[in-house]
């Protein structure tokens, strides 16, 4: 059997049919999935109308493929859905430049989510929290029936504790459950258990249950990835430039915000493509970046003794391959088939790797030739398309506008008329 490779040379130069054929062959997609990729309306209105409220149409995003990824020794093609130019190309390039060192090594914690029950009105919050901690076995027993569904898949309750917090509304008790949600993101599972267990928790605490909901700061569900870029491959100046760029982000919150936004460009795009809750992923990532009470970059870089560059990333990634919109969205199912993942943890490993690749590529461009050149070329293409250009004319008009440093709709229309 021919060994599969995600390093598809000239993929961007292929036509749509050829791209789909290459991806379908790589992932072993079925005919229905191929048809879905060829469709110009992959989400029927009848399905959209059931997923959300007040639906009047379908909002489309490009469904792209990032090439060149090797994650834990496996060749991976990565579906990404995003409207921003250069993101997919950057991720693919970042992955390409570390293929000669084996790509990305990644790991993910067990899929443990934290659910919180807020108790108000207890006479003494600290004493109420102490009572709950002493009654841990009783609380877990009361919650067990509501965890039966996930327990059938090997998940379920993994822990419980309570703590008191002081607020502007007085002392409150926060009761926290640790729940293994297996291959789902886990929100519905966690919230069901919390609502079922809340009466017993409130009774023992001597207060009233208010909020019963998971936290998106999934610190028990971290994913991490690491990669090495050879100095001979990227150049010694790029090594130093990336280290300088990272040090800037580590020292300055204004730069750190944009540094982490670049990471999430890649991670969010995979989340959207696979039908995952990218808002939850974003919230968890940025909260984790500030968990030390200082907002910091989610990646770290260091120069190895031989001069090579090593990059690392760590962040919460509460994502799933079952449940939620994943089942409803045909494109999400196709994306997961292309990825070939067998568990939510494997998906998290790939997403962390994409985030690191994206960040590396952005820092390399920013600290050396600058990021605008690539951005402007892609922006020019978008302007040319908006003006009505098609086929080869898109690239021809875009190149002229970039050379003239006049990327405007008016100039694109003029060039289109010139023929």
N, C-alpha and C positions, 0 to 999 in steps of 0.2 A: 504493500500500500504506500502511495506517495505521501511523504511527510507534508503536512499542511504548514503554511507560513503566513503570518499576518503582514509580512513585508511585501505588499503587492506593488511592484514597480509601476509608476505612471498611472496609478488608480484614478487620480484627478483628471487625467486626460481622456479616460474612457467615456463612452456615451452611457446613458442611463441603463439601457438593456445590458450592456457588457458589465457594468458595475453590479447590477442585480445578479447576473449569471455568476460572477466571481464570488460574491458573498453567499449566494445560495449553494454553490458547490462547496465552499469552505465549511458552511454551517449545516449542510444537509437539509435544507429547507424543503418542505412539501409544496405541492402545487398551490394550495390555498394561500400559503404564506407568500409565495412568489406573486400570485395575483394581487394580494394586498399591497405589496411593495410597488407593483406597477400601477395601482389605482391612483387617480388624481384626487379621490375623495375617500381616504382610507377609513373614515369614521362615518357610518350612516347616521342620518339625522335621528332615526328611530332609536338608536342607542344613546346618542348624545342627549336626547330629550329625557331619558331615564336617569342619566348620570347626574345632571345638574338641573337647576330650576330656570324657568323663564327663557328657555333656549330658543333662539331665532335663527341660528346658523352654526357654522363650524369655523373655528379660528385655526388656521394652519401654521405649522412650523416646519422648517426643513428637517428631514430625517436623514442624518448623515452617518458616515462610518469613519472612525479613526483607525488608521492602520498601524502596523509595526509593533503592537504591544505583545510582550511576553510577561506573563504574571505567574510567578511560582513555577516556572518552567513550561508553562502552557501558552501556545500561540493563541492570541485573542484578537478578534475584530470587535471594536467597541461602537455600538450605536449611540449617537448623540443628537439631541434635538435642541437647537438654539438658533436665534436670529442674528447673533453678533458675528461679524466677519472675523476670520483668522483663528477662531478658537479651535476648530477641528484640525486645521492645518498645524497649529502650534502643538497640540497634544500629540499628533502623529509624529511631528519632527522631534519632540522631546523624547518620545519612546524610541524612535529610530536611532538616536545618538547614544543610547545605552544598551542596544541589542548586543554589542560586542562584549559586554560584561554580564550578559545573562538576563537583562531586563530588570524587572521589579520583583523583589521578595516582599510578600505581604502576609499579614495575619489579622485575624479578627477575634474579639472576645466572644464567648457564648452570647446568644441573643437575649440578654436579660434586660427588661425594661423596668423602670421605677414608676409606680403609681402612687399618688398622694391623696389622702383624705384630710380635709381641713376641718378641725373641730373648734367651734367657738362656744363661749359661754361657760366653760368649765371654771369652777371657783378658783382653782390654782392650777395653772397650765403645767407647771413642772411636776406637780404631784400626779396630775392626770396622765402625763406622758410616762411617768414611772409605773403607774398601775397597768398601762397598756403593755409596757415592756415585760412586766412580770406575768402578764396573761397572754404571752406570745402564742403558746400552744392552743389556747382557747380561741384566739382570734383567727389563727390559721385554719383551725377546724371549721369555724363558721364560714370561712371564705372558700373552702374546698369544693362545695357543690357548684359554685359559680366558675370554677376553673376546670371542671370536668371535660369540657370540649377540647381545650388545649392539652390537657393531661393525656388524652387519648392519643395524641401525636408525640408524646414524649416530653412535653413541656409542663408548665404548671407553676405552682407556688415554690419559691426558693428562699424566701426570707421575709422578715417583718421587723420593724422597729418604729419607735415614736420619739419625737423630740418637741420641745417647747420653743416657740419663737415669740419675741416681743414685737408688737406692731403699733401703729398709731391708733388702732382700734382695741388695744389691750393684748393680753397674752392669748396665744392660740396654740393648739396642739396639731402637729403634722404627723399623721400616721402613714408610713411608707411600706408598700409591698414590693418585693422583688419577684418578677414574674418572667419565666422563660417562655417566650412567644414563638419559638422554633423558626419557621421560614416566613413568618408574616412580619409586617412592620410592627403590629401589635396594639395599635391604639384602641380598636374596638374590643379586643380581648381584655386588655387592662381595664378599660372603663367599665366593662360589664362586671368584672370581679370586684372593683371598688364599690360600685353601686350596691352590689349584693352584700358586701361585708360592712358597709357603712353603719347600719343600725346597731350591730354588735359593738363596733368600735365606739360609737357615740354613747352607748349604754355604759360601757366600762369607763370611759373618760368622764362621764357625767356632763356632757355638753351636747351641742347640736351640730350635725354634719352639714357643712356647706359644700365646698368644691370637692368633687370626686373625679379626678382626671390624671392622666399620665403626665410626666414631665418630658419635654423634648431634649432636656440636657441629659442624654443617655450615657452617663459616665461609666456604667458597667458594660457598655456595648461599644467599645472603642475599636477602630480599625487603624492599622498602621502599614506603611510601605516604605521601602528604602531602595535606592538605586545608586550606581556608581557610573560617573561619566569620566572617561579617560581624558587626561590632559592632551594627549596626542590627537584625540578625536575632536574636542571642542576648542582647543587652544588655551595656552596658559593665561592669556589676557581675559578670556571668558571665565576661567576659574576664579581669578581675582575679582572680576567684575561682579559675579554672582555673590561671592562672599561679602563684598562691599554693599551690594543691594540688600542682602539679608540683614546685615548689621544695621543698616538704616531702618528697616522695618522693626527690628527688635528694640531699637532705641526710641522710635517716634510713632505715636499712635496714629497720626494722620497717614503716614506711609503704610503702617500695618493694616489699616482698613482696606486700602487698595490692594495691597499684597494678598490679603485673604480673599478679596473679591475675585482676583484672578484665579485663585485655587478653585473657588466655587463656580467659576465659569465652566470648568470641566466637569466637576461633580454634579452640579445641577443639571447639566445637559444630559448626563447619563440617567439621572433620576427621572427627568421628564420623559425620556425615550422609553424607560421601563415602567412607566406608570406609577412611580413612587412620589411620595409627598415631599417635593423639593423645599417647600416652606418650612417643614419640620426639620429637614436636614440643615437648612440655613440657620434656623434658630439655634439648634444644638451646636453647630460649628462655631458661631460667633460667641455664644455663651461660654463654650469651652475655651475659646481664645482668651477670655477674660476671667477664667476661674481662679487665677492667682491674685485677683483684684487689680491686675494690670493687663490691658489688652495687648496680646502678643501674636506674632506670626504663627500659623499652624504648621509651618515647615521649619526645618533646621538644616544648615549646610556646614560642612567642615572639609578642610583639605587633608587628605590622607598623607602619610609619610612619603609616598612615591609621587605626590603632586596631583593625584586624581581628585575629583570632587565627589563627595558622598552627600546625598540628599535624603532627608527623612520627613515623614509626615505622620501625624497622629490626630484623630478627631473622632467624635461620636458619629456613627453611621447606622441609624435605625432604618433599615430598608428591608423590603420583602420581595419574595418571588411568587407569593400567593396572596389572595384577598384584595380588598380595596378595589381601586380602578384597574388593577392589573388584569383581572378577569374580564372586565367590561371592554377594555380597549384592545382591539385586534393588533394594533401596532406595538403595544407593550408586550404582548405574547410573542410577536415576531422578534422584537428586540432581545428578549430573554433567550429565544431559540438561537439567535445569532451568537450571543455570548456563550451559550452552552453551559450555563451555571446550574449546579445541582442543589445549591443552598443559598440562603440569604447571606451567610457569612462569606461565601465565595464572591457574591456580587459586591459586598462591602470591600473586599480586598481589591477588586478591579477598580472600583470607584476611587479608593484611596490612591491607587497607582495613577489613575487619570489626573487626579488633583495634583500629585507631585510632578507629573510630566508637564502639565499645564503651567505650573509655577516655574519650573526650571526654564521652559521655553520663553516665558515672559521675561524673567529676570535676565536671561542671556541676551534677548533682543534689547531690552531697556538699557542694559549696562554696556552694550557694545555699539551696534549700528543704530540703535533707536527703534522704537516700535511703530513709528508713523508710516514708514515706507510700505510695509506689508498691509497695514490698515488702510492706507490711501488707495492702494491698488485694488483691494477688495471693495472699498467704498465706491471707487470709480466704476467698477463692474455693476454694482447695484444701481448707480445713477444711469448708466447706459441702458440697463434693462428697463428701468422705469420710463425712459424716453422712448422705448419701443424697439430697441435693438434686439436681434435674435442671432443665434448661431455664432459664427466667427466674427460677425460685426460687433458683438459685445466686447470681445478682447481688443479688437482693433480700435474702437472708440475709447475704451478705458485706457489703453496705452497712450493714446494721443493726449488725453486729458491730463494724465499723470505727468507726461513730458512738458506739457504747457503750464503745469501747476494751476490748472483751471478746471476743477472738478465741480461743475455746476450743471443743473438740468438744462439751462439755456444752451450751454456749449455742447452738451450731448445731443440736443435736438438739432443744432446747426451741423454737427458732424454727421448725423444720421441722414440729413437732407442732402449733404454733399455726395453721399454714396461712395 
